[in-house]
Every structure is written in structure tokens, then in C-alpha cells.
């Protein structure tokens, strides 16, 4: 691997604008010395090792959280996100169900939302609109139901599906990610728990954080999102646990390495 090193002015290399430390991966382009003898080179090597160690720590914590929620009976949730078909293979009932769930769930505790949703859905045979007491949510769901074919066809045809979802009734800047995730698109919802966990590991963006964990674990982004969210929902002191086991600090998370992780 060739490392791009910009020497400090006044050090061994007089070529202050040098973008790469070597032309042959062995010797400094500025002074001719072997790269392995350069302090800057070794700093880069050590940084790379630190990044790889930190990645391994994040991956291990993710699998530990995943095993915890499986032990507590949430394997079906993982299987749901793991097995969502490609969006072009979905049907309009699947789309409507996930839309209704996201609308009901918005701004509400998950346990309360589940009861309302079950009262509304009636095993996909009839829909009990009276179960939804929130007037704006009720109106939004009725609007989509009355034009379900129209909305579903436009979703499939849309090139920017996230933008399309944002324009659905009662879907906002946060819930568009929730709905996209539930439809199998590769997005993570910036839920407050995920934001806190991502920040703890030095990430300002939940999407970037979940993508990295997805690459490390080979789980879908939707599964990664679910695992961390459900673990946080089940574990009151989840931040303290991650902080202790990862050796990171919430007060110093902005100092963590972001690029390359």
C-alpha cells in the first residue's frame, strides 16, 4: 500500500508541496530516504492500525448487541429486515402496511403504537380507521388508502425514492428514513438512540455509521439500524456499556478518527 504523506516544512523533505511520499513505494520522493525510516510514515502506519482495531471493536459490540436482542425474543424483527424483497418486488399492500405503521409510530412510544396498529390492521382483511384517534394521522392514512394504486405506482417509477416518500402525507424529514428502511431501501433512520451511538463512536452521521457496521458485519443497513435501536430500547444504560467496552468517551467523541473508519 502506498501512503500519501505531506512532509512538514523544515523537516527532511525540502519539497513542501509533495503530495505523495514515494515514487516506488519504498523511497521518499523528496530526500531519497527509505520511507520506513520516516517518522511521518510510521505515524501513518500506526494510525492505520488504530483504525483497524477500532473497526474490530465496533463490529464486536454490534454482534454482542445483536445476540442480546435475539436472546430477548426479537429474532423475527431481524428476519423481517433481512428478508425484505427488492422494492420492485413489493406489492401495494406491503407498502400501505409499512406506511401506516410509520405514520402511527411517529412521535409515539413504540409499545403504544403497536397496540394502535394491531387495532387498525385487523389481519389485512379490513381496516379500522376509528382506531386512529389522531385526526391528522387518520386523515393522512385515509388519503393514501383512497389512492393507494396511484401512490404505489409513483413510488416504483420515482428515481429519487427518498424525496418521493418525504412528499407523502404526514411523512417528514425523519420519518422518510424510517419508511425507506421499512421498504428495504438502504437507509438508516436518525433516531435519537442511533444518533447518540453514532456520536459516541465519532460519527456525525447515522447513515455513515450504519454503512460501516453493515460492511463489517455483512448485515443489511436496516438490520444494523434495528439492532442498535432495539438494544438501546431494551437497555437503559446502553451508552455507558458501549463507552466502557469500546474505551471511548462521549466528551471526546469529536476527537475520534472519522476518515478511514
VENSULKA-V553227 format. One record per helix or strand of 2 or more residues. SS is the DSSP state (~ for helix, > for strand). FROM is the first residue (numbers start at 1). LEN is the number of residues. If there is no record, write none. Layout:
ss:SS from:FROM len:LEN
ss:SS from:FROM len:LEN
This chain:
ss:> from:27 len:2
ss:~ from:35 len:3
ss:~ from:39 len:33
ss:~ from:75 len:8
ss:~ from:87 len:3
ss:~ from:92 len:14
ss:~ from:110 len:15
ss:~ from:129 len:3
ss:~ from:135 len:12
ss:~ from:148 len:10
ss:~ from:161 len:6
ss:~ from:175 len:8
ss:~ from:192 len:9
ss:~ from:206 len:12
ss:~ from:221 len:14
ss:~ from:238 len:9
ss:~ from:250 len:6
